């Protein structure tokens, strides 16, 4: 289990489709120990919203895509 993430979140993220930018973000954050709270604060969304992205329940709003893409490229 990655630091700071429950086994349920890690398992749900692994099972979700990586075609979602939110799921891809989740995999990068879990792998690199980026906290949900930090990410939520930077994007001005709730932690629950970030968790929903990570497990594929919801997709990030288009206004967040540029920042998320930068994070994905940073941690590749």
C-alpha positions in Angstrom: 0.0 0.0 0.0 1.2 3.5 -0.9 1.8 6.0 1.9 -1.3 7.9 2.8 -3.7 5.9 0.6 -6.1 3.2 1.8 -6.0 -0.2 0.3 -9.5 0.4 -1.0 -8.5 3.5 -3.0 -5.3 1.8 -4.3 -7.3 -1.3 -5.4 -10.2 0.8 -7.0 -7.6 2.9 -8.8 -5.9 -0.2 -10.3 -9.3 -1.6 -11.5 -10.4 1.7 -13.0 -9.8 2.5 -16.7 -6.6 4.4 -17.2 -8.2 6.2 -20.2 -9.6 8.7 -17.6 -7.2 11.6 -16.8 -8.4 11.4 -13.2 -7.4 7.7 -12.9 -4.1 8.4 -14.5 -3.5 11.2 -12.1 -4.4 8.9 -9.2 -1.9 6.3 -10.3 0.8 9.0 -10.4 -0.1 10.5 -7.1 -0.3 7.1 -5.4 3.0 6.0 -6.8 4.8 9.3 -5.9 3.1 9.9 -2.5 1.4 13.2 -3.6 -1.3 13.9 -1.0 -4.9 14.2 -1.9 -5.2 17.2 0.4 -2.4 19.0 -1.3 -3.9 18.3 -4.7 -7.4 19.3 -3.6 -6.1 22.6 -2.2 -4.1 23.4 -5.4 -7.2 22.8 -7.6 -9.7 24.3 -5.2 -11.8 21.1 -5.0 -12.7 18.8 -2.1 -10.7 15.7 -1.2 -13.8 13.6 -2.1 -13.7 15.1 -5.6 -10.1 14.0 -6.0 -10.9 10.5 -4.7 -13.7 10.3 -7.2 -11.3 11.2 -10.0 -8.8 8.6 -8.8 -11.3 5.7 -8.9 -13.0 6.8 -12.1 -16.4 7.8 -10.6 -16.0 11.3 -12.0 -13.8 13.1 -14.5 -12.0 16.4 -13.7 -13.5 19.5 -15.1 -11.8 20.7 -18.3 -10.5 23.8 -16.4 -8.2 21.4 -14.4 -6.8 19.5 -17.4 -3.8 21.7 -18.1 -2.6 21.5 -14.5 -3.3 17.8 -14.3 -1.4 17.3 -17.6 1.6 19.2 -16.1 1.5 16.9 -13.0 1.4 13.8 -15.1 4.3 14.9 -17.2 6.3 16.0 -14.1 6.0 12.5 -12.5 6.4 10.3 -15.6 
